[in-house]
Amino acid sequence: MTSSELWTRATADRYDAEEAEASSAAVLGPTLAFLAELAGDGRALEFAIGTGRVGVPLRERGVPVVGIELSEHMAAVLRRKIDEDTLLVAIGDMATTVVPGGFNLVYLVYNTITNLLTQDEQVECFRNAARHLEPGGRFVIELGVPPLRFLPPGQVAVPFDVSERHLGFDTFDLVEQILVSHHFTRDGEDGPYRRENSRHRYAWPAELDLMARIAGLELERRVADWNGSPFTQDSTKHISVWRKPA
């Protein structure tokens, strides 16, 4: 097992409701189109498939999808949506778990590579992707750019959401490249706030490119979003595509 923190049953059961906006057609449409184009006529492997927010609709578009998921609770929620014969999910970590066959596409979305809390594990994740890819296949990661430009001297926290039902901010350990996301979520209209936090290892695009080179992959393109907008110094996230040489 890697250093990834396990999702509990309670968190898994709430996940889809709390991520309803990220699961909307408006948000998912460009994501699915981007991934389906790269998969082509081949199979796709999703690392950390979770409850199937992306994997299930991608399968419904006709792309054969296999998933790897560390949390049995998250996989159980996915299984309520689609049967095992249609979308196989292997329980295990994304850095070392191997599933049979080759794939045109391996993808890892929604900042999830940061769940691996050491650089060595993140390197192994790239190696595992390369291990599964057919020659010419692609590995895709969606990841936020670390918001360290918002940290003035002496400040260690950056807010990322301030709304009626949710307060969220990240705190940073700049030496270890660890951020902790803190969430205060109100249950109901007038209910109490529920506090949760999760640890992540952030990484810069250039660091990921080096991990890819170690794994034998080459950067093919980097864009700012699933619509293909140019990646610039002001972009808050990136979609990076690395290719396994043919």
Secondary structure by P-SEA (a helix, b strand, c coil): cccbbbbcaaaaaacccccccccccccaaaaaaaaaaaaccbbbbbccccccccaaaaaaaccccccccccaaaaaaaaaccccccbbbbbcccccccccccccccccccccccccccaaaaaaaaaaaaaaccccbbbbbbbbcccccccccccccccccccccccccccccccccbbbbbbbbbcccbbbbbbbbbbbbbbcaaaaaaaaaaabbbbcccccccccccccccccccbbbbbccc
